[in-house]
């Protein structure tokens, strides 16, 4: 399964101030399924939505270095998004199942 970062711009919505939402996908999560969650958030914020998953082997073998590298890239992008949105913007991290939790744990 390909991994990578996918970024969407928010379309507005009722959330104020704008937010950066990071979605850490579950083990083997197809991007098309994560996209459904990203689109839900896209309707609620004028911020940025970042979605990503780690490779199945990195998660299964608990390759913490690879997980941290992958997760930190998402966090770096989130930090840039927060900076561009202003000091009142918020960060939300949505971890799906074990795969998302392992990514988040590797970043902490």
C-alpha positions in Angstrom: 0.0 0.0 0.0 1.4 3.4 -0.9 2.1 5.8 1.9 2.4 9.5 1.7 0.9 12.8 2.8 -2.3 14.1 1.3 -3.4 17.7 2.0 -6.8 19.3 1.6 -7.8 22.9 2.1 -10.8 23.5 4.2 -13.9 24.9 2.6 -15.2 27.0 5.5 -17.8 25.8 7.9 -18.7 26.6 11.4 -15.5 25.9 13.2 -13.8 29.0 14.4 -10.9 29.6 14.6 -9.6 27.6 11.7 -7.9 24.3 12.4 -5.3 21.9 11.2 -6.5 18.3 11.4 -4.0 15.5 11.1 -5.5 12.1 10.3 -3.3 9.1 11.1 -4.9 6.1 9.3 -5.4 2.6 10.5 -3.3 -0.4 9.4 -3.8 -0.9 5.6 -6.2 2.1 5.4 -6.9 2.8 1.7 -6.5 6.5 1.0 -10.0 6.6 -0.6 -11.5 5.6 2.8 -9.4 8.2 4.7 -10.5 10.7 2.1 -14.1 10.3 3.3 -13.1 11.5 6.8 -11.0 14.2 5.4 -13.9 15.5 3.4 -16.1 15.5 6.5 -13.5 17.8 8.2 -13.1 19.8 5.1 -16.7 21.0 5.4 -16.2 22.0 9.0 -13.1 24.2 8.9 -11.4 26.8 6.8 -8.0 25.2 7.8 -6.0 22.3 6.5 -6.5 18.6 6.6 -3.5 16.3 6.4 -4.0 12.5 6.0 -1.4 9.8 6.1 -0.8 6.2 6.9 2.4 4.3 7.6 3.3 1.1 5.7 1.9 -2.1 7.0 5.4 -3.6 7.6 6.4 -0.5 9.7 3.4 -0.9 11.9 3.5 -4.7 12.2 7.2 -4.8 12.9 6.9 -1.7 15.2 9.7 0.1 13.3 9.6 3.1 15.6 12.2 5.1 13.6 10.3 4.8 10.4 7.0 5.5 12.1 8.5 8.6 13.8 10.0 9.9 10.5 6.6 9.4 8.7 4.6 10.9 11.5 7.0 13.9 12.0 6.6 14.9 8.4 2.9 15.2 8.9 3.5 17.2 12.1 5.9 19.5 10.3 3.3 20.2 7.7 0.7 20.7 10.4 3.1 23.2 12.1 3.4 25.1 8.9 -0.3 25.1 8.5 -0.8 26.5 12.0 1.7 29.2 11.4 0.0 30.3 8.2 -3.5 30.3 9.8 -2.5 32.5 12.8 -2.0 32.2 16.5 -5.7 31.4 17.3 -5.8 28.3 15.1 -6.1 24.9 16.6 -4.5 21.5 16.0 -6.5 18.2 16.1 -5.0 14.8 15.7 -7.4 12.0 14.8 -5.8 8.5 15.2 -7.6 5.6 13.7 -7.2 2.2 15.4 -3.8 0.8 16.2 -2.0 2.0 13.0 -2.9 5.6 13.8 -2.1 5.2 17.5 1.4 3.7 16.7 2.1 6.7 14.4 1.1 9.2 17.2 3.1 7.3 19.8 6.2 7.4 17.6 5.8 11.1 17.2 5.4 11.9 20.9 
